[in-house]
Amino acid sequence: MTSRTFNMTKRMGARVTAGAVLSLAGAFGFASLAPAAQADAKPANTVHVAPVSKADANGAQTGASAQDVINLARTQVGTHEDASGNSKFNNWYVGSPLGEQNAHRIGADSASVYKGQSWCDMFVSWLGQHTGTKGMGADAYTVSHAKWFKKTGRFGETPKPGAVVFFAWNGGGIKGVEHVGIVVKDNHDGTINTIEGNTGDAVKKKVRDTSTVAGYGYPEYR
């Protein structure tokens, strides 16, 4: 999410309730399908994709590195949403099995419910899926994505390059998370360099104070 709150009721009207918003985008990992759960308990709507092997039949390393993800994120800097608030990342999520699965779990007719919605986490999910990163998660709701990293034991306080960084502008830990991006560099001065989607309605490079960070999720990079 960006500072623009993930607010389905604002754009979708009465057909999506506040409760449905909380159950929207479960944390998607890379193993097997798991049942939905309430956002306040464990990540909802958990959909998993087949894992990327760390070595092929010849023993060569496969899967993505942190630098692979950072490099792909850099190619997207400057990508803007359109006048309706929709982006290429919304379009990808709407057309993906992940989005369709999530839509069905909230009782929506189709994944088109994600059109025009806040897309910072869809951007992170897009990076993971397009690089074949294991353990990135593929969510559309930052709180449940952070909870998923926490549940899997890969959530912490160290800003490693390639980590998924969760921001809580007003504090509150994971429950206060409003925005997400990718760490590019720890500046070792209380700031980090990041690349974030849906920042000023675009993908941008940012320098953020670590005091705004609720924590970091660590994908299983090679």
C-alpha positions in Angstrom: 0.0 0.0 0.0 0.9 3.6 -0.3 -0.2 6.3 2.1 -3.3 6.0 0.1 -5.3 3.5 2.2 -6.3 0.2 0.7 -10.0 1.1 0.6 -12.2 -1.2 -1.5 -15.4 0.3 -0.1 -14.4 3.7 -1.5 -14.1 2.6 -5.1 -16.4 -0.4 -5.1 -19.3 0.8 -3.1 -21.5 -1.3 -0.9 -20.9 -4.6 -2.6 -17.6 -5.1 -0.8 -17.9 -4.7 3.0 -15.1 -3.6 5.4 -14.9 -7.3 6.5 -14.4 -8.4 2.9 -11.6 -5.8 2.6 -9.7 -7.4 5.5 -10.0 -10.8 3.9 -9.0 -9.6 0.5 -5.5 -10.6 -0.4 -4.1 -13.5 1.5 -0.4 -14.1 1.7 0.7 -16.2 -1.2 3.8 -18.3 -0.8 5.3 -21.1 -2.9 4.2 -24.5 -1.7 0.6 -25.7 -1.5 -2.9 -24.3 -1.3 -4.0 -23.4 2.2 -7.5 -22.5 3.5 -8.5 -18.9 4.0 -8.3 -17.3 7.4 -9.2 -14.0 9.0 -6.6 -11.2 8.6 -6.4 -10.8 12.3 -5.3 -14.4 12.8 -3.2 -15.8 10.1 -2.8 -14.6 6.5 -6.0 -15.1 4.6 -6.5 -16.7 1.2 -3.1 -18.3 1.0 -2.4 -19.5 -2.5 0.9 -21.1 -3.3 2.8 -21.6 -6.5 5.2 -24.4 -7.3 8.6 -23.8 -5.8 11.6 -22.8 -7.8 14.3 -25.4 -7.4 17.7 -24.2 -6.1 19.5 -26.5 -8.6 18.7 -28.1 -11.9 19.5 -31.7 -13.0 23.1 -30.7 -13.7 23.5 -29.0 -10.3 23.4 -25.5 -11.7 21.8 -22.9 -9.4 18.3 -21.7 -10.4 15.8 -19.3 -8.9 16.4 -15.6 -8.3 18.9 -13.6 -6.5 18.3 -10.4 -4.6 20.1 -8.6 -7.4 17.7 -10.1 -10.0 14.7 -8.6 -8.2 16.4 -5.2 -7.7 17.5 -5.1 -11.4 13.9 -5.9 -12.6 12.5 -3.3 -10.2 14.8 -0.7 -11.7 13.5 -1.3 -15.2 10.0 -0.4 -13.9 11.0 3.0 -12.4 8.8 5.7 -13.9 5.9 3.3 -14.7 2.7 5.3 -13.9 -0.9 4.4 -13.2 -3.6 5.7 -15.5 -6.3 8.3 -14.8 -8.5 5.6 -13.2 -5.8 4.6 -10.7 -5.1 1.4 -12.7 -1.6 0.1 -13.5 0.1 -2.7 -15.4 0.5 -4.4 -12.1 -3.2 -4.3 -11.4 -3.8 -5.7 -14.8 -1.4 -8.5 -14.2 -2.9 -9.4 -10.8 -6.5 -9.3 -12.3 -5.4 -11.7 -15.0 -3.5 -14.1 -12.7 -4.7 -17.2 -10.9 -3.7 -15.5 -7.7 -6.1 -12.6 -8.2 -8.9 -14.9 -9.3 -8.5 -17.2 -6.3 -8.5 -14.2 -3.9 -11.6 -12.7 -5.6 -13.5 -15.9 -5.2 -12.6 -16.1 -1.5 -14.1 -12.7 -0.8 -17.2 -13.5 -2.8 -16.5 -11.2 -5.7 -17.6 -12.0 -9.2 -14.1 -11.8 -10.6 -10.6 -10.5 -10.0 -11.6 -7.3 -11.7 -12.3 -6.0 -8.1 -8.5 -5.3 -8.1 -8.8 -2.8 -10.9 -7.9 0.7 -9.8 -6.9 -0.4 -6.3 -3.7 0.5 -4.5 -1.0 -1.5 -6.2 2.2 -1.2 -4.2 2.0 -4.9 -3.0 0.9 -6.0 -6.5 4.2 -4.5 -7.7 6.2 -6.5 -5.2 4.2 -9.6 -6.1 4.8 -9.0 -9.8 8.6 -8.8 -9.1 8.6 -12.1 -7.3 6.5 -13.9 -9.9 8.5 -12.5 -12.9 11.9 -13.5 -11.4 10.8 -16.8 -10.1 11.7 -15.8 -6.5 11.0 -18.5 -3.9 9.3 -17.3 -0.8 8.5 -13.7 -2.0 4.8 -14.0 -1.4 2.2 -12.7 -3.9 -0.2 -10.5 -2.1 -2.4 -7.4 -2.7 -2.8 -6.5 1.0 0.3 -5.4 2.9 -0.8 -6.4 6.4 -1.5 -10.0 5.5 1.7 -10.1 3.4 3.7 -9.0 6.4 1.9 -11.5 8.7 2.8 -14.3 6.2 6.5 -13.5 6.4 6.2 -13.4 10.2 4.4 -16.7 10.3 7.1 -18.4 8.1 9.9 -17.1 10.3 11.3 -14.8 7.7 10.5 -11.4 9.1 13.0 -9.2 10.9 14.6 -5.8 11.5 17.7 -5.9 9.2 17.4 -4.0 5.8 19.0 -6.5 3.5 19.2 -5.8 -0.2 16.2 -7.4 -1.9 14.2 -7.6 1.3 10.5 -6.7 1.2 10.2 -3.6 3.3 6.9 -2.9 5.1 6.2 0.7 6.2 3.9 1.8 9.0 3.9 5.6 8.8 2.2 6.0 12.2 3.7 3.0 14.0 1.7 0.1 15.2 3.9 -2.7 14.0 2.5 -5.1 11.4 -1.1 -4.1 12.1 -0.1 -0.5 11.2 1.5 -1.4 7.8 0.3 0.8 5.0 2.9 0.5 2.2 5.6 -1.9 0.9 8.6 -1.8 -1.4 12.0 -3.5 -2.1 15.2 -2.6 -0.3 18.0 -1.6 -2.6 20.6 -0.6 -0.1 21.2 0.0 3.6 22.9 3.4 3.9 24.0 2.6 7.5 22.9 6.1 8.6 19.3 5.4 9.6 18.1 5.4 6.0 17.5 2.9 3.2 17.3 3.2 -0.6 14.2 1.5 -1.9 12.1 1.0 -5.1 8.4 1.2 -4.5 5.3 1.0 -6.5 2.3 3.3 -6.2 4.4 6.1 -4.7 3.0 9.3 -6.1 1.0 7.0 -8.5 4.2 5.6 -10.0 7.2 3.2 -9.4 9.9 5.4 -7.8 13.3 5.2 -6.2 13.1 6.5 -2.6 15.3 7.2 0.4 13.3 6.3 3.6 14.0 6.7 7.2 14.1 3.4 9.0 12.0 4.8 11.8 9.0 4.3 9.4 9.7 0.6 8.9 7.6 -2.0 10.6 9.9 -4.8 9.5 11.4 -6.7 6.6 10.4 -9.9 4.8 13.2 -12.1 3.5 12.6 -14.1 0.3 14.6 -17.3 -0.2 17.1 -16.0 -2.6 19.8 -18.1 -4.0 
